[in-house]
């Protein structure tokens, strides 16, 4: 699923164009959002691709949406 990541202050936000939805990133496995799992404020979780920590934002990436059991 396409996800656009941007940084607002010290926090990350995710925009999902297919759903026209914007949510805050409330949890992440890594200090940056790349290469780990992020959780959005609505409860959705995504496996994010491996990118460099200094990747310029905003950027749209292909991320895998995870179910509750993953």
C-alpha positions in Angstrom: 0.0 0.0 0.0 1.3 3.4 -0.8 2.1 5.5 2.3 3.5 9.1 2.3 5.7 9.9 5.3 6.4 13.4 6.5 7.9 14.8 9.7 6.1 17.5 11.7 8.3 18.8 14.5 9.7 15.7 16.2 6.9 13.4 15.1 6.1 11.5 11.9 2.8 11.5 10.1 1.6 9.1 7.5 -0.8 9.8 4.7 -2.6 6.9 2.9 -3.8 8.3 -0.5 -6.0 5.3 -1.3 -8.0 6.0 1.8 -7.5 9.8 1.9 -6.4 9.4 5.5 -3.7 11.1 7.5 -2.6 9.7 10.9 0.2 10.3 13.4 2.8 7.6 13.8 2.4 6.6 17.5 4.9 3.7 17.7 8.0 2.6 15.7 10.6 -0.2 16.1 13.5 2.0 15.1 14.6 5.6 15.9 13.5 6.5 12.4 10.6 4.9 10.5 12.6 2.9 8.0 13.1 -0.9 8.1 10.7 -1.6 11.0 7.1 -1.7 12.0 5.2 1.5 12.6 1.8 1.9 14.3 -0.6 4.7 13.4 -3.0 6.5 15.7 -5.9 4.6 14.2 -4.3 1.3 15.1 -3.1 0.3 11.6 0.4 -1.2 11.4 2.8 -1.2 8.5 6.1 -2.9 7.7 8.2 -0.1 6.3 10.9 -0.5 3.6 14.7 -0.2 4.4 15.8 3.3 3.6 18.6 5.5 4.9 17.9 7.3 8.1 18.6 10.7 6.4 16.1 10.1 3.6 14.5 13.4 2.5 10.9 13.8 3.5 8.1 13.8 2.5 8.4 10.6 0.5 5.9 8.1 -0.8 6.8 4.4 -0.3 5.3 1.0 -0.8 4.6 -0.4 2.7 3.0 -3.7 3.7 -0.1 -3.3 5.9 0.0 -5.8 8.8 -3.0 -7.6 10.3 -3.6 -7.9 14.0 -1.9 -11.3 14.2 1.4 -10.2 12.6 
